[in-house]
């Protein structure tokens, strides 16, 4: 009996570790095939590129675990980035501008949550609606032209380094990972997120208050998207209305590659980090190997499909 | 003696290291209703899945009409006239009766669906199950569960099934629907159909079946003719020992009024009043659709209370949501544990602490949570190797205990139990009764909704009977008879 238990646990572990094994294999292959791959500079560059997607994907993990989906993350990123840059252009300080951007992201996320819980709109449709709406708002606000960042020290947020080596966005990513990981596994909030995704009715009948939970879950996703928006605006030194187009799909891909079930109720945050890294290193490797960007898309699509097929529950 | 329709000999089946069937024999004669019994996990479903081609046996032989056959796909089973009526009905709600009857074998004319021919044939098939009054173009979703079951049987018969396997067919039926079903089963039997009847309901088996085959832990215990067979004998064969008592006794310890329900109205529930004392078990009897679950949902804040008051320990409360009701001291074991009681992909530990996670300022107290779970596993004798295992892997009886454990952790003042032993085997039932008794002895006020009359009569102190949303009787359980309860439940005086 003990033997059987260990087997089932080992099988679960193996299934979970699939993405990790994939990442390690990719690492080895790229190290062998490209001499430029395994250098500190290259690895840190990739981590910096990954950080924006990872920040969004962490929030997305909570949403997907609860049985939902958030398509509006890229649009929230664009609008909050634009508002932050716009406030600074109007002469406001960094703290107020960035704070307003983050608060806006949180509020927009809560609106998504309200549409899903009180409005009883399917998450896919609700966030598709806000995605379209917010894209329009951003275009109107920016009038379609980029808003340059005028404050030099703001640029450090996304462009700075720690010890002249590690890019700050990478630090933000790891801080967010630790905080979100703890939120998911160590708090009642995280437990209830998984319970709602596993069986919303059972959670409700156990006294879990579904509506406030959903406001918080989508609010968290909005907040992290806004944070990604502020960091990206800082790094690019300008806010663009079209920023973050398609980021929702990258974030969903990272979550799913990491082994979190799209049906909700099953998953982990570490997997999402690994999934984001997989996508990042794959992009980087294909670039280093000189694969044309046309083929890169094809390879990425195939990798995602294979990963999901392998991960499929029996 | 006629040739058996089906003979299964020395069937073995293992899933990995787990042996599910070890040398099981089973024989079905034409024109008999043959009960297949055993506790949950005894191997009944696996045996039937082998017969219907869903699983392949590791060894053993299957004969149909005395000839060895190999049934490896559900299509093979259909070819040999073997059909199964599942517990969860397999009909598509948005399609019509006729569409469902001919799903996958539609009658066509020039490549188009021939609706007229299908409707005509559907009527013939419905007539065979006494349902010719149904319009074949009616959508399945507009039928009652009992009617849907008849459609399923009609489909099986239309495909020339001679062997019908029925898995807990009466679980969701009303008394009347059950009687209609039994009459049909007897008619089919008289026409030579062989029926395998899988059920936990002893009363039904004794009323309906000709022979019983019993499995225990994957082994074949024996086949007995029903006439002359004693109830205790069957239980003994199933559990391998004599149960001390089917219903354990309790020392009544009834205290003051805990819950007072006055003229409660909402949804189909009309003007229901009763008092529930601390330490009392108040049974709630009634037919399906009598409003028993709906009344519980009102008390638990799931549906809107339109009129009336609920008083708990002298304080008027109006629960607006489950979380408020739980806060006031209610617990609710729902009738459908998989859909409403458990998060199947979460561990036993996580399920038990769902209503209240041991935590400080929102941070989970992991050691405290493990200690609480360990205590409840011991107190309820939940059989599991590991509290970290998903509850999906547990047997029905153990899952039900996990649902009970959820509420016990909260020490509720009023515990509502809705069909607490549905789908639980005999041994598990006795253990759950024991837990209910213990809780009552500790002073918990218990409202027990149940469709099993023997259970209501034996476990309750008093019995509230409902009919069409109203309370039609409040009986002292001591001295009450099934007839008295049924009279009130059917609205008679």
Interface residues (C-beta under 8 A of the other chain):
Chain A: X1 X2 X3 X4 X5 X7 X186 X187 X188 X189 X191 X194 X195 X198 X199 X201 X202 X203 X204 X205 X206 X207 X208 X209 X265 X266
Chain B: X16 X17 X18 X300 X302 X321 X322 X323 X325 X326 X327 X332 X334 X339 X340 X341 X342 X343 X344 X345 X346 X350 X353 X354 X355 X356 X357 X359 X362 X363 X364 X385 X386 X389 X406
